[in-house]
Amino acid sequence: MEILYLMVPLGLVLVGIGLWAFFWAVGSGQFDDLDSPGWSVLDDERKRKASSDGTGDDSSRPAEQEPPRP
């Protein structure tokens, strides 16, 4: 029974820290845009193809070669 004097306040402190972290993340904009990071994976390939044509800003990078087909 005496362990409850330790566990209940410790549990309340952990819940408080969790709530603080959640509200901090919401306030700092962590949940503002949930869709764009998923779509950026697909857009990266298009940008890479455009930059290998010399139209991008990293044209000094060597062009990637496709693997040989069997």
CORUR-V423610 format. One record per residue. N is the residue number from 1. SS is DSSP state (@ for helix, = for strand, . for the rest). BURIAL is + if it has 24 or more other ideal C-beta (glycine too) atoms within 12 Angstrom, else -. D_CENTER is the distance of its C-alpha to the mean C-alpha in Angstrom with 1 decimal. Layout:
n=N ss=SS burial=BURIAL d_center=D_CENTER
n=N ss=SS burial=BURIAL d_center=D_CENTER
This chain:
n=1 ss=. burial=- d_center=43.8
n=2 ss=. burial=- d_center=43.2
n=3 ss=. burial=- d_center=39.7
n=4 ss=@ burial=- d_center=38.7
n=5 ss=@ burial=- d_center=39.4
n=6 ss=@ burial=- d_center=36.6
n=7 ss=@ burial=- d_center=34.1
n=8 ss=@ burial=- d_center=34.2
n=9 ss=@ burial=- d_center=33.4
n=10 ss=@ burial=- d_center=30.7
n=11 ss=@ burial=- d_center=29.1
n=12 ss=@ burial=- d_center=29.4
n=13 ss=@ burial=- d_center=27.8
n=14 ss=@ burial=- d_center=24.8
n=15 ss=@ burial=- d_center=24.5
n=16 ss=@ burial=- d_center=24.8
n=17 ss=@ burial=- d_center=22.0
n=18 ss=@ burial=- d_center=19.7
n=19 ss=@ burial=- d_center=20.8
n=20 ss=@ burial=- d_center=20.4
n=21 ss=@ burial=- d_center=16.8
n=22 ss=@ burial=- d_center=16.1
n=23 ss=@ burial=- d_center=18.0
n=24 ss=@ burial=- d_center=16.6
n=25 ss=@ burial=- d_center=13.0
n=26 ss=@ burial=- d_center=14.7
n=27 ss=@ burial=- d_center=16.8
n=28 ss=. burial=- d_center=14.2
n=29 ss=. burial=- d_center=12.4
n=30 ss=. burial=- d_center=9.2
n=31 ss=. burial=- d_center=10.6
n=32 ss=. burial=- d_center=12.2
n=33 ss=. burial=- d_center=10.6
n=34 ss=. burial=- d_center=9.2
n=35 ss=. burial=- d_center=10.8
n=36 ss=@ burial=- d_center=10.1
n=37 ss=@ burial=- d_center=6.8
n=38 ss=@ burial=- d_center=9.1
n=39 ss=@ burial=- d_center=12.0
n=40 ss=@ burial=- d_center=10.9
n=41 ss=@ burial=- d_center=11.5
n=42 ss=@ burial=- d_center=15.0
n=43 ss=@ burial=- d_center=15.6
n=44 ss=@ burial=- d_center=15.1
n=45 ss=@ burial=- d_center=18.2
n=46 ss=@ burial=- d_center=20.2
n=47 ss=@ burial=- d_center=19.5
n=48 ss=@ burial=- d_center=20.4
n=49 ss=@ burial=- d_center=23.6
n=50 ss=@ burial=- d_center=24.5
n=51 ss=@ burial=- d_center=24.1
n=52 ss=@ burial=- d_center=26.2
n=53 ss=. burial=- d_center=29.0
n=54 ss=. burial=- d_center=29.2
n=55 ss=. burial=- d_center=27.8
n=56 ss=. burial=- d_center=24.5
n=57 ss=. burial=- d_center=24.2
n=58 ss=. burial=- d_center=23.7
n=59 ss=. burial=- d_center=27.0
n=60 ss=. burial=- d_center=28.1
n=61 ss=. burial=- d_center=25.8
n=62 ss=. burial=- d_center=28.0
n=63 ss=. burial=- d_center=27.5
n=64 ss=. burial=- d_center=26.1
n=65 ss=. burial=- d_center=28.8
n=66 ss=. burial=- d_center=28.7
n=67 ss=. burial=- d_center=29.8
n=68 ss=. burial=- d_center=33.5
n=69 ss=. burial=- d_center=34.3
n=70 ss=. burial=- d_center=36.9
